[in-house]
């Protein structure tokens, strides 16, 4: 089954009761039993819910995995993955990553004796220098948030397997439409379903997909024991969003290309970060492991002025100044004061997250309206 068909039919069957094409919203906490322990597959909705399980089957299908797990948020999904570890274990992580992930790693899990190494992974072979007997997980974002760095998943997976280390890839920006990390050698794929998979800025959710049965069982245990599951109505909304993922991503990619190329020509813009540009340092790797370059674009102004960045953001009319990304509508944000404020200033600036950096989530509106909006806002 090809990807465009999987988004609609992958893991899905008509409802057994009445043949409903869309899985019903099973808005229930518990299920009747004929005798103690005698049930029809569900006993309590934290442990399992038919609507959530339909979504989890869809997630596994589109990521070419065998097991999918849906969580209350992207951070809840990451939290579950980190709970595979124990005190004394070490994690090698992308240095340029979502601020909420950095906060979870440093403010929560470091307190439980997990050690994190944040390194640049644009040259994946640099990872090996940080590996020791305590290293249990490599955490990768690609493209990274917000600098759009590209990390070679195949090379990283080879290193991880050589040392018997788990490799987890946050695939939120690329989505399985553009990139399938499990096929490239990763052990775990994580998504903030809130973003492109949901696609309509109307839910909060996270997901994990794996191929290995034993790993899946460990994660299912954590999901049930910790309880950070999504509700059935959100699962229904996510399923609906996934059914149009392929056609939405086509437009996100088209518009992202148009916006990136426009900004690259603009006399007031210093740097444009989008992996589809030929001058992107890892453009060749992006072209090899992705089928397109997505709708996330970051840029800085030549003045590197905080005030100018704020003025641009306040002047936008089609782009909405807001947190998050991946919805049908175009959004703009200021990482320094919004998504990455939890990262210390000196660490941000080492990564290129400077005062003038603006991150765009390019939506599926008409391309000419988006370009016109940027033109009037930048001046």
CORLIN-V780214 format. One record per run of one state. SS is the DSSP state (2 for helix, 1 for strand, 0 for the rest). FROM is the first residue (numbers start at 1). LEN is the number of residues. Records with the same first field share a line. If there is no record, write none. Layout:
SS=FROM-LEN / FROM-LEN
This chain:
0=1-2 / 10-20 / 31-4 / 36-2 / 39-5 / 45-5 / 63-4 / 72-2 / 83-7 / 95-4 / 113-2 / 120-4 / 131-4 / 142-11 / 163-3 / 171-4 / 179-2 / 185-3 / 193-13 / 211-2 / 227-5 / 243-2 / 266-3 / 274-9 / 290-6 / 302-4 / 316-4 / 322-9 / 334-11 / 352-6 / 362-5 / 379-1
2=3-7 / 50-13 / 74-9 / 99-14 / 124-7 / 153-10 / 175-4 / 181-4 / 213-14 / 232-11 / 245-21 / 283-7 / 306-10 / 345-7 / 367-12
1=30-1 / 35-1 / 38-1 / 44-1 / 67-5 / 90-5 / 115-5 / 135-7 / 166-5 / 188-5 / 206-5 / 269-5 / 296-6 / 320-2 / 331-3 / 358-4
